[in-house]
């Protein structure tokens, strides 16, 4: 049930940002109560995404870093990769492309240690950053 709450928060994100935040907070509280770290990380990441939609980048980064801290403490490697991607997304929306690039490269490196599949989002995100920087060739290479 807790996973379903988090998934709904992620699904409705931008379209229903207030409801999405409420669901993410509920999921964080329930996950904390039953000590379900993987879902807690996902809920923090859902909250980070909503905060990006609301242009609240400080809060978005707070939630991404909090998720990352839990993922590292609990050795949740795949979720740690998603946390690095989330941090990169916050930086990208802030147009802090150097920091975004570093986060995405970190995600690719850690994702590659798990499986090739886990690094795909990082490559696509780098492609986006290089496109924003006007480097079409590098953008295509990463995409």
C-alpha positions as CSV (number, residue, x, y, z in Angstrom):
1,X,0.0,0.0,0.0
2,X,2.8,2.4,0.9
3,X,4.4,1.8,-2.5
4,X,1.1,2.7,-4.2
5,X,0.9,6.0,-2.4
6,X,4.4,6.9,-3.5
7,X,3.7,5.8,-7.1
8,X,0.5,7.9,-7.2
9,X,2.5,10.9,-5.9
10,X,5.0,10.4,-8.7
11,X,2.3,9.8,-11.3
12,X,0.3,13.0,-10.7
13,X,3.3,15.2,-10.0
14,X,3.0,18.5,-11.8
15,X,-0.7,18.1,-12.7
16,X,-1.8,17.9,-9.0
17,X,1.2,19.3,-7.1
18,X,-0.6,19.9,-3.8
19,X,-2.0,16.4,-3.7
20,X,1.3,14.9,-4.9
21,X,3.1,16.6,-2.0
22,X,0.5,15.4,0.5
23,X,0.8,11.8,-0.8
24,X,4.6,12.0,-0.7
25,X,4.6,13.3,2.9
26,X,2.1,10.6,3.9
27,X,4.4,8.0,2.3
28,X,7.5,9.3,4.1
29,X,5.7,9.2,7.5
30,X,4.3,5.7,7.0
31,X,7.7,4.4,5.7
32,X,9.4,6.0,8.7
33,X,6.9,4.4,11.1
34,X,7.5,0.8,9.7
35,X,11.2,1.5,8.8
36,X,10.7,0.8,5.1
37,X,13.8,2.7,3.8
38,X,13.4,1.9,0.0
39,X,10.0,3.5,-0.1
40,X,11.1,6.4,2.1
41,X,13.8,7.2,-0.4
42,X,11.3,7.0,-3.3
43,X,8.9,9.3,-1.5
44,X,11.6,11.8,-0.9
45,X,12.5,11.7,-4.6
46,X,8.8,12.2,-5.5
47,X,8.8,15.2,-3.2
48,X,12.0,16.5,-4.8
49,X,10.4,16.2,-8.3
50,X,7.2,18.1,-7.2
51,X,9.4,20.9,-5.7
52,X,11.2,21.2,-9.1
53,X,7.8,21.6,-10.8
54,X,7.0,24.4,-8.3
55,X,10.4,26.1,-8.9
56,X,11.3,25.5,-5.2
57,X,14.8,24.4,-6.0
58,X,16.2,24.7,-2.4
59,X,13.5,22.3,-1.2
60,X,14.0,20.0,-4.2
61,X,17.7,19.7,-3.4
62,X,16.9,19.1,0.3
63,X,14.7,16.2,-0.5
64,X,17.1,14.8,-3.1
65,X,20.0,15.0,-0.6
66,X,17.9,13.5,2.2
67,X,16.9,10.6,0.0
68,X,20.6,10.1,-0.9
69,X,21.7,10.1,2.7
70,X,19.2,7.3,3.5
71,X,20.1,5.3,0.3
72,X,23.8,5.5,1.2
73,X,23.2,4.5,4.9
74,X,21.0,1.6,3.9
75,X,23.2,0.5,0.9
76,X,20.4,1.0,-1.5
77,X,22.6,1.2,-4.6
78,X,20.0,1.5,-7.3
79,X,18.1,4.2,-5.4
80,X,21.4,6.0,-4.7
81,X,21.8,6.3,-8.5
82,X,18.3,7.8,-8.7
83,X,19.3,10.3,-6.0
84,X,22.3,11.4,-7.9
85,X,20.1,11.8,-11.0
86,X,17.6,13.8,-8.9
87,X,20.3,16.2,-7.7
88,X,21.4,16.6,-11.3
89,X,17.9,17.4,-12.3
90,X,17.7,20.2,-9.7
91,X,20.9,21.6,-10.9
92,X,19.8,21.4,-14.6
93,X,16.6,23.2,-13.8
94,X,18.6,25.9,-12.1
95,X,20.8,26.1,-15.2
96,X,23.8,25.1,-13.1
97,X,25.1,22.8,-15.8
98,X,28.5,22.1,-14.4
99,X,27.0,20.7,-11.2
100,X,24.3,18.9,-13.1
101,X,27.0,17.3,-15.3
102,X,28.9,16.1,-12.3
103,X,25.9,14.6,-10.7
104,X,24.9,12.8,-13.9
105,X,28.5,11.5,-14.4
106,X,28.4,10.2,-10.8
107,X,25.1,8.5,-11.5
108,X,26.5,6.9,-14.7
109,X,29.5,5.6,-12.8
110,X,27.5,4.2,-9.9
111,X,24.8,2.9,-12.2
112,X,27.4,1.1,-14.3
113,X,28.7,-0.7,-11.2
114,X,25.2,-2.2,-10.9
115,X,24.2,-2.8,-14.5
116,X,24.3,-1.1,-17.8
117,X,20.5,-0.4,-17.5
118,X,21.0,1.7,-14.4
119,X,23.2,4.2,-16.2
120,X,20.8,4.9,-19.1
121,X,18.9,7.8,-17.5
122,X,22.3,9.5,-16.6
123,X,23.4,9.4,-20.3
124,X,20.1,10.8,-21.5
125,X,20.2,13.6,-18.9
126,X,23.8,14.4,-20.0
127,X,22.5,14.6,-23.6
128,X,19.9,17.2,-22.4
129,X,22.6,19.3,-20.6
130,X,24.9,19.3,-23.6
131,X,22.0,20.3,-25.8
132,X,21.2,23.2,-23.5
133,X,24.9,24.2,-23.7
134,X,24.7,24.2,-27.5
135,X,27.0,21.2,-28.0
136,X,24.8,19.2,-30.4
137,X,27.5,16.6,-31.1
138,X,28.1,15.7,-27.5
139,X,24.4,15.8,-26.9
140,X,23.8,13.2,-29.6
141,X,26.7,11.1,-28.3
142,X,25.2,10.8,-24.8
143,X,21.6,10.4,-26.0
